[in-house]
Amino acid sequence: TVETATDQVKEAEEVNKAMSLTGSNLYITYAIIALNVIVFILMAINGAGILKPNPLVHIKWGSNYSPLTFSGDWWRLITCVFIHFGIIHLAMNTYALYMAGVYLEPMLGKTKYIVAYLVTVIFASLASLWWHKQRVNSAGASGPIFGLYGVFLALLFTNLIPKQVRTSLLSSIGVFVVFNLIYGTTSGIDNAAHIGGLLTGI
């Protein structure tokens, strides 16, 4: 029993050393979540809708509306990820972002974490514009969230993460990504942004 407990403690120390989980904070993840919530509240006050979204308000606030983005509003490539089509959309993305941030922000450190998020923001938005030949009005943090999961998947195929946790994490993240990509084939979901973010993250 003592030997088993000693081995478990040793494994836990190895995992913590590699993934920097103990004593770390999630300031960047919480900041992104807070910004999403604040923007959602302000947009709801402005008439965006809590359950049934008003596309005109979303366009006004900076969604990735292709006619305007192609006309020179390139800032929409970034602002669109802080806008959500209803509270369910916001809640799902908040949960997914938190689950990714719990592991990735401590592992990558704040600077690399921010860079990874912003880079996948841009390329997820660009992928959406490239894929849709007709006009599209895209918004939501799911593109960069898929990007973070892409980074995580890439790390799980290396020896940077201890073997004892790699298999279980790979299974759970793989299921999450596959399920959401399949679900994303339904109407109204911008799967192009998801795939663009995922590939950029990897």
SULDAJO-V574943 format. One record per residue. N is the residue number from 0. RES is the residue in one letter. SS is DSSP state (alpha for helix, beta for strand, coil for the rest). OMEGA is omega in whole degrees, -180 to 180 (NA if undefined). BURIAL is b if it has 9 or more other C-alpha atoms within 8 Angstrom, else e. Layout:
BEGIN
n;res;ss;omega;burial
N;RES;SS;OMEGA;BURIAL
N;RES;SS;OMEGA;BURIAL
END
This chain:
BEGIN
n;res;ss;omega;burial
0;T;coil;179;e
1;V;alpha;179;e
2;E;alpha;179;e
3;T;alpha;179;e
4;A;alpha;179;e
5;T;alpha;178;e
6;D;alpha;-180;e
7;Q;alpha;178;e
8;V;alpha;180;e
9;K;alpha;179;e
10;E;alpha;179;b
11;A;alpha;178;e
12;E;alpha;179;e
13;E;alpha;179;b
14;V;alpha;-179;b
15;N;alpha;179;b
16;K;alpha;-178;e
17;A;alpha;-172;b
18;M;alpha;175;b
19;S;coil;-175;b
20;L;coil;-176;b
21;T;coil;175;e
22;G;coil;180;e
23;S;coil;177;e
24;N;coil;-178;e
25;L;coil;-174;b
26;Y;alpha;-178;e
27;I;alpha;178;b
28;T;alpha;179;b
29;Y;alpha;180;b
30;A;alpha;178;e
31;I;alpha;179;e
32;I;alpha;-180;b
33;A;alpha;179;e
34;L;alpha;178;b
35;N;alpha;-179;b
36;V;alpha;-180;b
37;I;alpha;179;e
38;V;alpha;180;b
39;F;alpha;180;b
40;I;alpha;180;e
41;L;alpha;179;e
42;M;alpha;177;b
43;A;alpha;177;b
44;I;alpha;-179;e
45;N;coil;175;e
46;G;coil;-178;e
47;A;coil;-179;b
48;G;coil;-179;b
49;I;coil;179;b
50;L;coil;179;e
51;K;coil;-174;e
52;P;coil;175;b
53;N;coil;-175;b
54;P;alpha;-178;e
55;L;alpha;178;e
56;V;alpha;179;b
57;H;alpha;177;b
58;I;alpha;179;b
59;K;alpha;-176;e
60;W;alpha;173;e
61;G;coil;175;b
62;S;coil;-178;b
63;N;beta;-179;b
64;Y;beta;-167;b
65;S;alpha;179;b
66;P;alpha;180;e
67;L;alpha;179;b
68;T;alpha;179;b
69;F;alpha;-179;e
70;S;coil;176;e
71;G;coil;178;e
72;D;coil;-175;e
73;W;coil;177;e
74;W;coil;179;e
75;R;alpha;177;b
76;L;alpha;-179;b
77;I;alpha;-176;b
78;T;alpha;-176;b
79;C;alpha;-175;b
80;V;alpha;176;b
81;F;alpha;-178;b
82;I;coil;-178;b
83;H;coil;-179;b
84;F;coil;178;b
85;G;coil;-173;b
86;I;alpha;178;b
87;I;alpha;177;e
88;H;alpha;179;b
89;L;alpha;-178;b
90;A;alpha;-180;e
91;M;alpha;-180;e
92;N;alpha;178;b
93;T;alpha;180;b
94;Y;alpha;-178;e
95;A;alpha;179;b
96;L;alpha;180;b
97;Y;alpha;-179;b
98;M;alpha;177;e
99;A;alpha;-177;b
100;G;alpha;180;b
101;V;alpha;-180;b
102;Y;alpha;-169;b
103;L;alpha;-178;b
104;E;alpha;176;b
105;P;alpha;-177;b
106;M;alpha;-175;b
107;L;alpha;-170;b
108;G;coil;-170;b
109;K;alpha;-177;b
110;T;alpha;-180;e
111;K;alpha;179;e
112;Y;alpha;178;b
113;I;alpha;179;b
114;V;alpha;179;e
115;A;alpha;-179;b
116;Y;alpha;-176;b
117;L;alpha;179;b
118;V;alpha;180;b
119;T;alpha;173;b
120;V;alpha;-175;b
121;I;alpha;-176;b
122;F;alpha;174;b
123;A;alpha;179;b
124;S;alpha;178;b
125;L;alpha;179;b
126;A;alpha;178;b
127;S;alpha;179;b
128;L;alpha;-178;b
129;W;alpha;-174;e
130;W;alpha;-174;e
131;H;coil;-179;e
132;K;coil;175;e
133;Q;coil;-178;e
134;R;coil;-178;e
135;V;coil;176;b
136;N;beta;-171;b
137;S;beta;178;b
138;A;coil;178;b
139;G;coil;-176;b
140;A;coil;-174;b
141;S;alpha;178;b
142;G;alpha;177;b
143;P;alpha;176;b
144;I;alpha;174;b
145;F;alpha;177;b
146;G;alpha;178;b
147;L;alpha;177;b
148;Y;alpha;174;b
149;G;alpha;175;b
150;V;alpha;-179;b
151;F;alpha;179;b
152;L;alpha;179;b
153;A;alpha;179;b
154;L;alpha;-178;b
155;L;alpha;177;b
156;F;coil;176;e
157;T;coil;176;e
158;N;coil;-180;e
159;L;coil;178;e
160;I;coil;-178;b
161;P;coil;-175;b
162;K;alpha;-174;e
163;Q;alpha;177;e
164;V;alpha;-174;b
165;R;alpha;-175;b
166;T;alpha;-178;e
167;S;alpha;178;e
168;L;alpha;180;b
169;L;alpha;180;b
170;S;alpha;-176;e
171;S;alpha;180;e
172;I;alpha;177;b
173;G;alpha;178;b
174;V;alpha;180;e
175;F;alpha;-177;e
176;V;alpha;-178;b
177;V;alpha;-180;e
178;F;alpha;-176;e
179;N;alpha;175;e
180;L;alpha;177;b
181;I;alpha;178;e
182;Y;alpha;-179;e
183;G;coil;177;b
184;T;coil;178;e
185;T;coil;-175;e
186;S;coil;175;e
187;G;coil;-180;e
188;I;coil;-176;e
189;D;coil;-178;b
190;N;alpha;179;b
191;A;alpha;178;b
192;A;alpha;178;b
193;H;alpha;-178;b
194;I;alpha;178;b
195;G;alpha;178;b
196;G;alpha;-178;b
197;L;alpha;-178;b
198;L;alpha;178;b
199;T;alpha;179;b
200;G;alpha;178;b
201;I;coil;NA;b
END
